[in-house]
Amino acid sequence: MHNISSLLFTIQIGDVEKETSNDFTASVTIRPEFQYHSQGFIKCGLFQYARFDPSIIVGDIIKTVSECDRVTFEKSLDLLRERFSWEYEGIS
């Protein structure tokens, strides 16, 4: 029997010059059988781990957001949309 847990994070990311933001979602799955597989970012908005370690999970999410940083927020959006589930004004 496998013990699977899931967490869902909504991250608000916006341009520092504006008051609006976009909601990006990260889904975290904890599955003990993943101990022999790669962990962390898997695909759009999905992070998988063998055990729950908040510092590693938050660190991976921050690292993934940082990897999307470009000269302007608009240029960063394309990468953010590839890495996270995206919702803006009710559009997903």
N, C-alpha and C positions, 0 to 999 in steps of 0.2 A: 504494500500500500504506500502510495506517495503522498507526501504532505506538501501541498502547493498553496502558496499565499500570493495575493496580488495587491498592489498599491497603485493608486492613480494620483498623479501630481498635475496640477494646472499651474503653469508658469506664465506670468504676465511679462511680456517683453515689449518695450517701446523705444521710440526715439527720445533721447534726453531733451531735445528741442521742443517736443510736443507733449500734450497732456494725454494723448490717447495711447493705447497699447493693444497688443494682439495676445490672445490666449493660445498657448501651446501646451499640449498634453503629453506627459511621459507616463507610460505604463510600466511598472516594475513587477516582475514575476520572480518569486523565490521558489526554486525547485531543487531539493537536495541532490537529485541525480545529475545536475549540471556541473558537479564538482570536477568532472573530467573533460568538460567542454569549455570553449571560450565564453567569457562572461562580459557583462557590460552592454554597450550599445549593440543591438542586433539589427534592427531595421526601423523604419519610420515610427518613432515614438515608443519602441519596445526595448527595455533593458532587462536582461535575465541574469540571475545570480544563484549560486548554490546555497548561500546562507545570507541572512539579513545582517548587514553591517551599514548603518546609516552614513557613516563618514565616507565609505567607499561609494555608496549609491549617490549621495549628494555631490561628491567629487566628480564622478563620471558625468552627471547631468551638467554641472558647471563647465567641465572640460568640453563637452559636446557643444554647449552654447558658445563658448569661447572660440571653438574651431570655426564657427559660422560668422565670426566678426569680420566685417569688411569696412571699407572706407566710409560708406553711408549705410544707414539703416535699410533703405530700400534694396541695396545690393546684398545685405545680409539676409533679407527675407526669403529669397529663393533657397538658400542653404538651410535656413531654419525650417522651412516647409518640407524639405527632404528628410530632415532628422527627427521632426516631431509632428504629431497630429496638430493641425492648425485650425483655428476658428477665429473669424473676424466678423463682427456685427452679425452673428447668427449664420455665417456662411462657413461650411467646413469642407 
